[in-house]
Amino acid sequence: MRILVFSSYWPRPTKIHNATFETQQVAALTEAGHHVDVVVQTPPWRRRATFLGAAELGLDPVRVQVRQIVVPRLPEILGRYPLGIRMNIRTTGHRVKDCIEAYVAAGREPDLVIVHGERNVGLSAGIWNRSRKWPTAVIVHGADPALEAAGEEFLHLHVGALANAGMSRIILVGNRLRTYARHLGYDEQRITVIPNGFSQPRPPFRPSGHEVGAVRMVSVARLVPVKGIDDTLHALAALSERNPNLEWSYDIAGDGPERGMLQELTKDLSLEARVRFLGSMPNQDVLRLLERSAIFVLPSWNEAFGLAYLEAMAMGATVVGCFENGAADIITDGVDGCLVPPRNIDSLSRVLEDLITNPHRREALSGAAMQSVRRFSWSDNARAVIEAIQYD
């Protein structure tokens, strides 16, 4: 089978740990025997930006070909408004239509099409695939802020209806996105939830016996408000006030616009001696950090899926996330991790205190997590995506 993949997140050499889920899914598709053409869409002002080729990413260059197309569109400052959204959908739709016709003319007509991300290829499916000649799915990895902010009447008429006209399936990576999909006006009969896969790292090395000294906690995230790092700091301050003799430390790996504010908050809460900001780290360093940590805490209250939870579980950390979010699609509360209500600092503080003071509970949860995380695989993800598209 020949599969055409439109990429919104294809890795570029300028980033330490760019999103790799697209390349991992492509690898799984080729391992299943398919040929994959990847199209990386780029705006005119980034036409000279390089991206990694198949061989550089460890993909089979015989079965995977990657090319870039320049798609005319308005810059983000204008493209996030209703008129800009409509203009970008129209220009993208016609450019993608030309791209697919070129593949057909070259004898590389796709058997099915996978679109990662909605803007703007997915939303313009009603232009380039109005006859629904090619079985097509858009994979929604998260809520697009510009679309989320737009009015529902506008979205249903000019966005959802157009996407529905060309899409066989709208695949959400987590149940958290169902409300968002309804807001955009996607056809609920075509919505399927398929979680991303996960490349299992090597088994962690855990010394026998319980750790001595301070219990190490860690968060790995982009430092933006929805990740709940501020909630974690407030929870730890409350914990410290209740139990000042409890020994713990907290590492924060990642960077982002909230870093300065979070560092100031750490000082205001008198937590400087226990909290470290480590900045962005390569993935292998993140895995080693998780391996050395007892508790992974990320009370994100707007998470669609959450690869970080899977990595932490695989590396043996006890994981804490939130109900009603991506973590809840991964973690069974009290079985292989802990879930707390979103934005509930007191509940988070109590759970962290219980885990810090109860090493046997941590050991039971982390052991179960290392088993349950195995149910996520890219081969299962690739098979489910193809089946969902063909089911239509």
C-alpha positions in Angstrom: 0.0 0.0 0.0 1.2 3.5 -0.8 0.5 6.1 1.9 0.8 9.9 1.6 1.6 11.6 4.9 1.3 15.4 5.3 3.5 16.6 8.1 3.2 19.6 10.4 5.8 18.5 12.9 8.6 16.8 10.9 11.9 17.1 12.8 14.4 19.7 11.9 18.1 19.7 12.9 17.8 23.0 14.7 15.8 21.5 17.6 17.1 19.3 20.4 14.0 17.1 20.8 11.5 18.0 18.2 8.3 16.0 18.0 9.2 12.5 16.8 5.8 10.8 16.8 5.4 11.3 13.0 8.7 9.6 12.2 7.9 6.8 14.6 4.5 6.2 13.0 6.1 6.3 9.5 8.7 3.7 10.7 5.9 1.5 11.9 4.0 1.8 8.6 7.1 0.8 6.6 7.8 -2.1 9.0 4.3 -3.3 8.1 5.3 -3.3 4.4 3.9 0.0 3.2 5.6 2.7 1.1 5.3 6.2 2.5 5.6 9.6 0.8 6.0 12.4 3.4 5.2 16.0 2.4 6.5 18.7 4.8 4.5 21.9 4.2 6.5 25.1 4.8 5.4 28.8 4.6 7.3 31.0 2.2 9.4 32.7 4.8 10.8 29.3 5.9 11.4 27.9 2.4 15.2 27.6 3.1 14.7 25.9 6.5 16.1 22.4 6.4 14.5 19.2 7.7 15.8 15.8 8.4 15.7 13.2 5.6 14.6 9.6 5.8 18.2 8.2 6.2 19.1 10.8 8.9 16.1 9.6 11.0 16.9 5.9 10.6 14.0 5.3 8.2 14.3 3.1 5.1 15.0 5.5 2.2 13.7 2.9 -0.2 10.3 2.9 1.4 10.2 6.5 2.7 10.6 9.6 0.5 10.4 13.1 2.1 9.8 16.3 0.2 9.0 19.8 1.1 6.3 22.0 -0.5 6.0 25.7 0.0 2.4 26.7 0.9 1.4 30.3 0.6 -0.3 31.5 3.7 -0.7 34.5 6.0 1.7 34.9 9.0 0.3 33.8 12.4 -0.5 37.3 13.5 -3.1 37.5 10.7 -3.9 33.8 10.1 -5.4 33.3 13.6 -8.4 35.5 12.8 -11.5 34.2 11.0 -10.8 35.9 7.7 -7.1 34.8 7.9 -8.2 31.2 8.7 -10.5 31.1 5.7 -7.8 32.5 3.4 -5.2 30.1 4.6 -7.6 27.1 4.2 -8.3 28.2 0.6 -4.6 28.7 -0.5 -3.5 25.5 1.2 -6.3 23.5 -0.3 -5.3 24.4 -3.9 -1.6 23.9 -3.2 -2.2 20.5 -1.7 -4.5 19.6 -4.6 -1.7 20.4 -7.1 0.8 18.4 -4.9 -1.4 15.2 -5.0 -2.1 15.5 -8.7 1.7 15.6 -9.3 2.1 12.4 -7.3 -0.7 10.8 -9.4 1.0 12.0 -12.6 4.3 10.4 -11.5 2.6 7.1 -10.9 2.6 7.4 -7.1 -1.1 7.8 -6.4 -1.8 7.2 -2.7 -4.1 4.4 -1.5 -4.8 6.5 1.6 -3.8 9.9 3.1 -2.8 10.7 6.7 -2.7 14.4 7.8 -0.9 15.3 11.0 -2.4 18.5 12.5 -5.4 20.4 11.2 -3.9 23.7 10.0 -4.2 24.0 7.2 -4.0 20.8 5.2 -6.6 18.9 7.3 -9.1 21.8 7.3 -8.9 22.2 3.5 -9.7 18.5 2.8 -13.0 19.6 1.3 -11.0 21.4 -1.4 -8.3 18.8 -2.4 -10.4 15.7 -1.6 -14.0 16.9 -2.2 -14.9 13.7 -4.0 -13.3 11.8 -1.2 -11.4 9.8 -3.8 -8.6 9.0 -1.3 -9.5 7.6 2.1 -8.2 10.3 4.4 -7.7 10.9 8.1 -6.6 14.0 10.0 -4.8 13.2 13.3 -5.5 15.9 15.9 -2.6 16.0 18.4 -3.9 19.0 20.4 -6.3 21.9 20.5 -5.2 24.7 18.1 -5.4 27.9 20.1 -6.6 30.0 17.1 -9.4 27.6 16.3 -10.3 27.2 19.9 -10.7 30.9 20.3 -12.9 31.3 17.2 -16.7 31.5 17.3 -18.6 28.2 17.1 -20.9 29.4 14.3 -18.0 30.4 12.1 -16.1 27.2 12.8 -19.1 24.9 12.0 -19.8 26.7 8.7 -16.3 27.5 7.4 -14.0 24.9 9.1 -15.8 21.8 10.3 -18.1 21.5 7.3 -15.2 21.9 4.8 -13.0 19.3 6.7 -15.9 16.9 6.9 -16.4 17.1 3.1 -13.0 15.6 2.5 -12.3 13.5 5.6 -13.0 9.8 6.1 -11.9 9.9 9.8 -10.9 12.5 12.4 -8.5 10.7 14.8 -8.0 12.2 18.2 -5.0 11.2 20.3 -7.0 11.4 23.5 -10.6 11.7 24.8 -9.7 15.2 26.2 -10.1 16.5 22.6 -13.7 15.4 22.1 -15.1 18.7 23.4 -12.7 20.6 21.1 -13.7 18.5 18.1 -17.4 19.3 18.8 -16.5 23.0 19.1 -15.1 22.9 15.5 -18.1 21.1 14.1 -16.4 17.8 13.2 -18.8 15.0 12.3 -19.0 12.9 15.5 -19.7 9.8 13.5 -16.2 10.0 12.0 -14.4 10.7 15.2 -12.1 7.9 16.6 -9.8 8.1 19.5 -6.4 6.4 18.9 -3.6 7.2 21.3 -0.1 7.8 20.0 2.4 5.0 20.2 5.5 4.8 22.3 9.0 3.6 21.7 9.9 1.6 24.8 13.3 2.7 26.1 15.8 0.2 27.6 14.7 -1.2 30.9 15.6 1.1 33.8 18.3 0.2 36.3 16.9 0.5 39.7 19.1 -0.3 42.7 17.6 -2.9 45.1 16.1 -1.5 48.2 14.5 1.9 48.7 16.4 5.2 48.0 18.2 6.8 50.9 17.8 10.4 51.7 15.6 12.9 49.9 12.9 11.5 47.6 13.5 13.0 44.2 10.6 14.3 42.2 10.7 15.6 38.6 8.6 17.3 36.0 9.4 17.3 32.3 7.5 19.8 30.3 7.4 23.0 28.2 7.0 25.7 30.8 3.6 27.1 29.9 0.6 27.7 32.2 -1.4 24.6 31.3 1.3 22.2 32.5 0.5 23.0 36.2 4.1 23.5 37.3 3.0 26.5 39.4 0.3 24.2 41.0 3.1 21.7 41.9 5.2 24.4 43.5 2.2 25.6 45.6 1.4 22.0 46.6 5.0 21.4 47.7 5.0 24.6 49.7 1.9 23.4 51.5 3.4 20.0 52.0 6.6 21.6 53.5 4.5 23.7 55.9 2.6 20.7 57.1 5.7 18.5 57.3 8.9 20.6 57.4 11.1 17.6 58.2 10.2 15.6 55.2 13.1 15.1 52.8 12.4 15.7 49.1 13.8 17.5 46.1 12.2 18.7 42.9 13.8 19.0 39.4 12.1 20.8 36.6 13.3 19.9 33.1 12.2 22.1 30.2 12.0 25.7 29.1 9.4 28.1 28.0 7.9 31.5 28.6 6.9 30.8 32.2 10.4 29.9 33.4 11.1 33.4 34.9 7.8 33.5 36.7 8.2 30.0 38.1 11.7 30.8 39.3 10.3 33.9 41.1 7.5 31.8 42.6 10.0 29.3 43.8 11.8 32.1 45.7 8.5 33.6 47.0 7.6 30.1 48.4 11.1 29.7 50.0 11.7 26.5 48.0 15.0 27.5 46.3 17.0 24.9 48.4 14.9 22.0 47.1 13.9 23.0 43.5 16.2 23.0 40.5 15.5 24.4 37.0 17.4 22.2 34.5 16.3 23.8 31.2 15.8 21.9 28.0 17.5 18.5 27.7 18.1 15.9 25.0 15.7 12.9 25.3 18.4 10.5 26.5 19.3 12.8 29.3 15.6 13.1 30.2 15.3 9.3 30.4 18.3 9.1 32.7 16.8 11.8 34.9 13.5 9.9 35.1 15.4 6.7 35.9 17.0 8.5 38.9 13.7 10.0 40.1 11.1 8.4 42.4 8.1 10.5 41.4 7.1 12.1 38.2 4.5 14.9 38.7 2.8 16.8 35.9 -0.7 18.0 36.9 -1.4 19.4 33.4 -5.0 20.6 33.0 -5.1 20.7 29.2 -3.2 17.7 28.0 -4.4 15.8 24.9 -2.1 12.7 25.3 1.2 13.1 27.2 4.2 11.2 26.0 6.1 12.3 29.2 3.8 10.2 31.3 4.7 7.1 29.3 8.4 7.8 29.4 8.3 8.2 33.2 6.3 5.0 33.7 8.7 3.1 31.5 11.6 4.4 33.5 10.2 3.3 36.8 9.0 6.6 38.3 5.6 6.8 40.1 3.5 9.1 38.0 1.0 11.8 39.1 -1.3 13.4 36.6 -4.8 14.8 36.4 -8.3 13.4 35.8 -10.2 14.5 32.7 -6.9 14.9 30.7 -4.5 12.9 28.6 -3.0 11.4 31.7 -6.4 9.7 32.4 -6.2 7.8 29.1 -2.9 6.4 30.2 -3.0 6.0 34.0 -5.5 4.0 36.1 -5.7 5.8 39.4 -4.4 3.8 42.3 -3.3 0.9 40.0 -0.3 2.2 37.9 -0.2 5.8 39.1 -2.2 8.6 40.7 -4.7 11.1 39.3 -5.9 14.3 41.0 -8.6 16.8 40.1 -7.3 19.6 37.8 -6.1 22.8 39.6 -6.7 21.2 43.0 -3.6 22.1 44.9 -4.7 20.5 48.2 -5.3 17.1 46.6 -2.0 17.3 44.8 -0.2 18.1 47.9 -1.8 15.2 49.9 -1.0 12.7 47.1 2.6 13.8 46.9 3.0 13.6 50.7 1.5 10.1 50.7 3.9 9.0 48.0 7.0 10.5 49.6 6.3 8.9 52.9 5.2 5.5 51.5 8.0 3.8 49.5 6.1 0.5 49.4 3.1 2.2 47.6 5.5 3.9 45.2 7.1 0.5 44.4 3.8 -1.2 43.8 2.6 1.6 41.5 5.8 1.9 39.5 6.0 -1.9 39.0 2.5 -1.9 37.7 3.2 1.1 35.4 6.2 -0.6 33.8 3.9 -3.5 32.8 0.9 -1.4 31.7 3.0 1.0 29.5 3.7 -1.9 27.2 0.2 -1.8 25.7 1.2 1.3 23.8 3.2 0.6 20.6 3.7 2.3 17.3 2.9 -0.9 15.4 -0.5 -1.1 17.1 -1.1 2.6 16.5 -0.3 2.3 12.7 -2.5 -0.7 12.3 -5.4 1.1 14.2 -5.1 4.2 12.1 -5.2 2.3 8.8 -8.1 0.2 10.0 -10.0 3.3 11.1 -9.5 5.0 7.6 -10.5 1.8 5.7 -13.5 1.2 7.9 -15.2 4.2 6.4 
